């Protein structure tokens, strides 16, 4: 069978049926004549549509749009969409050909782990038959079907000549693409068939999809490699794989851009402290939206050092973003007098909450998206203040460990003065993060073991980190969404109860 295919990395928006249909039409127009256009999983609804799938009116609109696409002229197309059959809803792929739906397959393996919850919405299906196409038999897999050997084996037994895998596979760090390739090569080796793998691209709430579509010949060699984090329709191209920091940084930029754009924000606002976290968020925002669309507030108190002020100003100038300085000292003194607070943890939190109030007010006034600047290490152990530095509509670094923050800052070329300064919240005299936390290299290694690998805490220091991790769950439930760039995000993949018995005592700071 000698036939061509085109892999369309599109960036759908969940629920935007009309807009997604237009993206699909553009992809069909860009495909070579006669090529089979392969679209990502649930391209018509966006992924994941969640409980929209429980709404009959929504499903009516989806199926109407699919039928309209089928009736239009265009290349043969594999359109992945929800589809009802005999009272059940399936995650399906439709073969659009010659003005009609000429073939239909259903997803067999429904993921129900981490960020996936497909068993809530879809009915599973048994083995699916290959679809006749181009004089041969096309074996269609839907995302998770590719990760289990049985669906591929069944398609091969029924005479499939070519495998196509339609995916909405989110980014989970630099090694995710290698895992996809290894899985696809395992399927190819098992059945001796070539395989084309198409993935979507774009940010959707806490998920970011990286594209990276590819095709393998029957021996497992890469014959097509599409770029990462870029929309487009690809037929025969080879883009080099990128190193880890570049992939993660591009994921953060795309996630921030799409979260703002898809939710109607043209501008972003953040607090700039002079530290590396806010510096990296400012860089991500500037690269995502353009520096002219980013404003930073510098909000010093009596504890803010001259170095912090100078570093914050220099960073804003380096990125060419607008900034405004507003001292919080008058507000702090008034609150100290009203509350009788002059020292201690509550006094430190008071400063953070004053800053949070000012940032939220300015964001409301200007219609800007407020970006929280906390990182995964801090959120994990609760080294953050509710209604203070946790304020915001989106947290670009919420799934980025502190040690990776430093690596990304260097990758972006931020000033060394910002990267090398000792981390401090500057909420009291001579404060350092290590007054409260282990050194970040130790903390991050411990958290990766506890969070990513579910390891038992080994040793006194790990036990202390474990108690802090469990005690901060109530804070994380109130944190803004953050793009997932690790294998296990704190809030979406690690579903820990707030009230957890021996999990640790709760605080409200």
C-alpha positions in Angstrom: 0.0 0.0 0.0 1.6 3.3 -1.1 -0.4 6.2 0.3 0.5 9.5 2.0 -0.7 11.0 5.2 -0.5 14.4 6.8 -0.2 14.9 10.6 -2.1 18.1 11.8 -0.9 19.5 15.1 -3.8 21.9 15.9 -4.5 23.9 19.0 -8.1 23.5 19.9 -10.0 25.2 22.7 -12.2 23.1 24.9 -15.8 23.8 24.1 -15.2 26.0 21.2 -16.9 23.8 18.6 -17.2 26.4 15.9 -13.6 27.6 16.4 -12.2 24.1 16.5 -14.1 23.2 13.3 -12.5 26.2 11.6 -9.1 25.0 12.7 -9.9 21.6 11.2 -11.0 23.2 8.0 -7.7 25.1 7.7 -5.8 21.9 8.3 -7.8 20.2 5.6 -7.0 23.0 3.2 -3.3 22.7 4.0 -3.1 18.9 3.4 -1.8 17.6 0.1 -4.4 16.4 -2.3 -5.3 12.7 -1.6 -3.3 12.5 1.6 -5.1 11.2 4.7 -5.3 14.0 7.2 -4.8 12.8 10.8 -6.1 15.0 13.6 -5.5 14.7 17.3 -7.8 13.0 19.8 -11.0 14.9 20.5 -9.9 17.6 18.0 -13.5 18.9 17.6 -14.2 19.5 21.3 -10.7 20.0 22.6 -9.2 17.9 25.4 -10.3 17.3 28.1 -13.9 18.5 27.7 -14.8 17.3 31.2 -18.4 17.3 32.2 -19.4 19.2 29.1 -19.8 15.6 27.9 -22.7 15.1 30.2 -24.7 17.8 28.5 -26.9 16.5 25.7 -27.1 19.9 24.0 -23.3 20.1 23.8 -23.2 16.6 22.3 -25.9 17.5 19.7 -23.8 20.5 18.6 -20.6 18.3 18.4 -22.3 15.7 16.2 -23.9 18.4 14.0 -20.5 20.0 13.4 -18.9 16.6 12.7 -21.6 15.8 10.1 -21.1 19.3 8.5 -17.4 18.6 8.2 -18.1 15.2 6.7 -20.3 16.7 4.0 -17.7 19.2 2.9 -15.1 18.7 0.1 -11.7 17.9 1.3 -9.0 15.3 1.8 -9.9 12.0 3.6 -9.7 12.9 7.3 -9.6 11.1 10.6 -11.7 13.2 12.9 -11.6 12.3 16.6 -14.7 13.4 18.4 -17.2 12.2 21.0 -19.9 10.0 19.4 -23.1 8.5 20.7 -24.1 4.9 19.9 -27.0 2.9 21.4 -27.3 5.1 24.4 -23.5 5.2 25.2 -21.0 7.9 24.6 -17.7 6.9 23.0 -14.4 8.5 22.4 -14.4 7.9 18.6 -12.6 8.5 15.3 -14.6 9.2 12.1 -13.1 8.6 8.7 -14.5 11.5 6.5 -14.3 10.6 2.9 -16.3 11.5 -0.3 -18.8 13.7 1.5 -19.7 11.2 4.3 -18.6 9.3 7.3 -17.2 6.2 5.7 -15.7 4.6 8.8 -15.9 4.7 12.5 -13.8 3.3 15.4 -14.1 3.6 19.2 -11.4 4.0 21.9 -10.8 0.7 23.7 -8.6 1.6 26.7 -9.9 4.5 28.8 -7.3 6.1 31.1 -8.3 6.8 34.6 -5.2 8.1 36.4 -3.4 11.3 37.0 -5.2 14.1 35.1 -7.2 11.6 33.1 -10.8 10.6 34.0 -12.3 9.2 30.8 -14.2 6.4 32.5 -16.4 9.1 34.0 -17.6 10.1 30.5 -17.0 7.4 28.0 -18.0 3.8 27.5 -15.1 1.5 26.5 -15.2 -0.6 23.4 -14.0 -4.0 22.4 -11.5 -4.7 19.6 -12.0 -2.5 16.6 -11.7 -3.6 12.9 -9.3 -1.8 10.5 -10.8 0.7 8.2 -10.6 0.2 4.4 -8.5 3.0 2.9 -6.4 3.5 -0.2 -6.6 -0.1 -1.2 -5.4 -1.3 2.2 -6.6 -1.6 5.8 -5.9 1.2 8.3 -5.6 0.4 12.0 -6.7 3.4 14.1 -5.6 3.8 17.7 -6.9 6.5 20.1 -4.2 7.7 22.5 -4.2 5.2 25.4 -4.9 2.3 23.0 -1.3 2.8 21.8 0.1 2.2 25.3 -1.4 -1.3 25.6 -0.3 -4.1 23.2 -3.7 -5.7 22.8 -5.4 -3.2 20.5 -2.5 -3.1 18.1 -2.2 -6.9 18.0 -5.9 -7.2 17.3 -5.7 -4.7 14.4 -2.7 -6.6 12.9 -4.5 -9.9 13.2 -7.4 -8.4 11.2 -5.1 -7.4 8.4 -4.1 -3.8 9.1 -1.3 -2.5 6.8 -0.7 0.8 8.6 -1.3 2.1 12.2 -2.3 5.6 13.0 -2.4 6.9 16.6 -4.5 10.0 17.4 -3.5 11.6 20.6 -4.0 14.4 23.2 -0.9 13.6 25.2 0.1 16.3 27.6 3.7 17.4 28.2 5.2 16.0 31.5 8.8 17.1 31.2 11.7 16.6 28.8 11.5 12.8 28.9 7.9 12.5 27.8 8.7 12.3 24.1 11.2 9.6 24.6 8.6 7.5 26.4 6.1 8.0 23.6 8.8 7.0 21.0 9.7 3.9 23.1 6.0 2.9 23.4 5.4 3.4 19.6 8.5 1.4 18.7 7.4 -1.4 21.0 4.0 -1.6 19.1 5.8 -1.5 15.7 8.2 -4.3 16.8 5.3 -6.4 18.0 3.4 -6.3 14.7 5.9 -5.2 12.1 3.7 -2.3 10.8 4.6 1.4 10.3 2.9 3.8 12.7 2.0 7.5 12.4 1.5 9.3 15.7 -0.2 12.7 15.8 -0.5 14.9 18.9 -2.2 18.2 19.6 -0.5 21.4 20.7 -1.4 24.2 23.0 -2.3 25.2 26.6 -5.6 24.1 28.2 -6.0 25.2 31.8 -3.4 23.2 33.7 -2.3 21.1 30.7 0.1 21.9 27.9 0.3 19.8 24.8 3.6 19.8 23.0 2.9 18.4 19.6 6.0 16.5 18.5 4.1 14.2 16.1 6.1 11.6 14.3 6.0 8.6 12.0 8.0 5.3 12.2 8.6 2.8 9.5 8.1 -0.9 10.0 11.6 -1.2 11.5 11.0 1.6 14.1 13.1 4.3 12.4 11.8 7.9 12.5 10.7 9.0 9.0 8.9 12.1 10.2 9.4 14.3 13.2 7.2 17.4 13.6 8.4 20.3 15.8 7.4 20.8 19.4 4.9 23.5 20.5 4.1 24.6 17.0 0.9 24.3 15.1 1.0 23.0 11.5 0.4 20.2 9.1 3.4 18.0 8.5 4.0 15.4 5.8 7.7 14.9 5.5 9.9 16.9 7.8 12.5 16.4 10.4 13.0 18.7 13.3 15.8 18.1 15.8 14.9 17.2 19.3 15.5 19.9 21.9 17.3 19.8 25.2 15.3 19.7 28.5 15.4 23.4 29.6 14.3 24.6 26.2 11.4 22.3 26.1 10.2 23.2 29.6 10.6 26.9 29.0 8.7 26.7 25.7 6.0 24.8 27.5 5.6 27.5 30.2 5.5 30.3 27.5 2.9 28.5 25.4 0.8 27.6 28.5 0.8 31.2 29.7 0.0 32.6 26.3 -2.9 30.2 25.7 -4.3 30.6 29.2 -4.4 34.4 28.7 -5.6 34.3 25.1 -8.2 31.7 25.5 -9.6 33.4 28.6 -9.7 36.9 27.0 -6.7 38.5 28.6 -4.4 40.7 26.5 -2.2 41.9 29.4 -0.5 40.4 32.4 0.5 41.8 35.8 2.9 40.5 38.5 4.8 41.5 41.6 8.5 41.8 41.0 10.6 41.3 44.1 14.2 41.1 42.7 14.2 37.3 43.3 14.6 34.6 40.6 11.0 33.3 40.7 9.3 36.6 39.9 12.1 37.3 37.4 11.4 34.1 35.5 7.7 34.7 35.5 8.2 38.1 34.1 10.4 36.7 31.3 7.8 34.0 30.6 5.0 36.6 30.5 7.1 38.9 28.2 7.8 36.1 25.8 4.2 34.9 25.9 2.4 38.2 25.4 5.0 40.7 24.4 6.9 42.9 26.9 4.6 45.8 26.0 1.7 43.8 27.5 3.4 43.1 30.9 3.4 45.4 33.9 5.3 44.7 37.1 4.6 46.2 40.6 7.6 46.6 42.9 6.2 46.7 46.4 8.9 47.3 49.0 8.6 47.4 52.8 11.1 48.4 55.4 12.6 44.9 55.1 13.3 45.2 51.4 17.0 45.6 50.7 18.5 48.0 48.2 19.8 45.1 46.3 16.3 43.7 45.8 15.0 47.1 44.6 17.9 47.5 42.2 17.7 43.9 40.9 13.9 44.3 40.3 14.4 47.6 38.4 17.2 46.2 36.4 15.3 43.1 35.5 12.3 45.1 34.3 14.6 47.2 32.1 16.4 44.0 30.9 13.0 42.6 29.8 11.7 46.0 28.6 8.5 45.6 30.7 6.8 48.5 32.4 7.0 48.8 36.2 5.8 50.9 39.0 7.1 51.2 42.6 4.6 51.5 45.4 5.8 51.3 49.0 3.6 49.3 51.3 5.0 50.9 54.4 2.1 53.3 55.1 -0.4 50.4 54.8 1.8 48.1 56.9 2.1 50.6 59.7 -1.7 51.2 59.7 -2.4 47.5 59.9 0.2 47.0 62.6 -1.6 49.6 64.7 -5.0 48.3 64.0 -4.1 44.6 64.7 -1.3 45.2 67.3 1.1 43.1 65.2 4.8 44.0 65.0 6.6 40.7 64.6 6.1 37.0 64.1 4.6 34.8 61.4 1.3 36.7 61.3 3.2 40.0 60.8 5.2 38.4 57.9 2.0 37.1 56.3 0.4 40.5 56.7 3.0 42.0 54.4 2.3 39.4 51.8 -1.4 40.0 52.0 -1.0 43.7 51.6 0.9 43.1 48.4 -1.7 40.5 47.3 -4.4 43.1 47.8 -2.6 45.8 45.8 -1.8 43.4 43.0 -5.4 42.1 42.8 -6.8 45.7 42.8 -4.5 46.8 40.0 -5.3 43.7 38.0 -9.0 44.3 38.4 -8.6 48.0 37.4 -6.6 47.3 34.3 -8.2 44.0 33.2 -4.9 42.2 33.4 -4.2 38.6 34.2 -2.4 38.5 37.6 0.4 35.9 37.5 1.4 34.3 40.8 5.1 33.7 41.1 5.5 30.8 43.5 7.2 27.6 42.5 6.5 23.9 43.1 9.0 23.6 46.0 7.3 26.4 48.0 3.7 25.2 47.2 4.7 21.6 48.2 5.7 22.6 51.7 3.4 25.5 52.2 6.1 28.2 52.1 3.6 30.6 50.7 0.8 32.8 52.0 -2.9 32.4 51.3 -4.4 35.6 49.9 -0.9 37.0 49.6 1.8 35.7 47.2 -0.6 33.0 46.2 -3.0 35.5 44.7 -3.4 35.3 40.9 -5.3 33.8 38.0 -2.4 31.6 36.7 0.8 30.3 38.3 3.4 29.6 35.5 5.9 28.0 38.0 3.5 26.1 40.1 4.8 22.8 38.8 8.5 23.9 38.5 10.9 22.9 41.3 13.2 25.7 42.6 16.3 24.0 41.3 14.8 24.0 37.8 13.8 27.6 38.2 17.4 28.5 38.4 18.2 26.3 35.4 15.5 27.9 33.4 16.6 31.4 34.4 20.1 30.7 33.1 18.6 29.2 29.9 16.7 32.4 29.3 19.8 34.4 29.9 18.5 36.4 32.9 21.0 38.5 34.8 23.3 36.5 37.1 22.7 38.9 39.9 19.1 37.7 40.1 20.1 34.0 39.8 22.9 33.9 42.3 21.4 35.9 45.2 20.5 33.9 48.3 16.7 33.2 48.2 14.8 35.2 50.8 11.2 36.3 51.3 12.4 39.5 53.0 9.5 39.7 55.5 11.8 40.2 58.5 15.4 41.4 59.0 18.1 39.1 57.6 15.6 36.5 56.6 16.7 33.5 54.4 14.6 30.7 53.1 17.0 28.2 54.8 15.8 29.5 58.1 12.6 27.5 57.4 13.5 25.0 54.7 16.3 22.7 53.9 18.6 23.8 51.1 16.7 23.7 47.9 18.8 21.0 46.3 18.0 18.8 49.3 14.4 19.8 49.4 13.8 19.1 45.7 15.4 15.7 45.8 13.3 14.8 48.8 10.1 16.2 47.2 10.8 14.3 44.0 11.0 11.1 45.9 7.9 11.8 48.0 5.7 13.3 45.2 6.9 11.8 41.9 7.8 8.3 43.2 5.6 7.9 46.3 8.6 6.9 48.3 8.3 6.6 52.1 10.1 9.4 54.0 13.6 8.1 54.9 15.3 10.0 57.8 14.4 12.9 60.0 14.7 15.6 57.4 12.5 13.7 54.9 9.9 13.1 57.7 9.9 16.8 58.4 9.3 17.6 54.7 6.6 14.9 54.5 4.7 16.6 57.4 5.0 20.0 55.7 3.8 18.5 52.4 0.7 17.0 53.9 -0.1 20.0 56.1 -0.1 22.3 53.0 -2.8 20.5 51.0 -5.5 23.0 52.0 -3.3 25.8 50.5 -2.8 24.0 47.2 -6.6 23.5 46.8 -6.8 27.4 46.8 -3.9 28.0 44.5 -4.3 29.2 40.9 -4.0 26.7 38.0 -0.4 25.9 37.0 0.9 24.3 33.8 1.9 20.6 34.3 5.5 20.1 33.3 6.4 17.2 35.6 5.2 13.6 35.8 3.1 14.4 38.9 1.5 17.8 39.5 0.7 18.5 43.1 -3.0 19.2 42.8 -4.1 17.4 39.7 -2.1 14.1 39.9 -1.7 13.8 43.6 -5.2 13.8 45.0 -4.5 14.0 48.7 -7.2 14.6 51.3 -7.0 17.9 53.3 -8.0 16.1 56.5 -5.7 13.2 56.5 -5.2 11.8 60.0 -1.5 11.3 60.6 -0.8 13.2 57.4 0.1 16.3 59.5 -1.6 19.1 61.3 -3.1 22.0 59.3 -2.3 25.6 59.4 -4.0 28.7 57.9 -1.0 30.9 57.0 
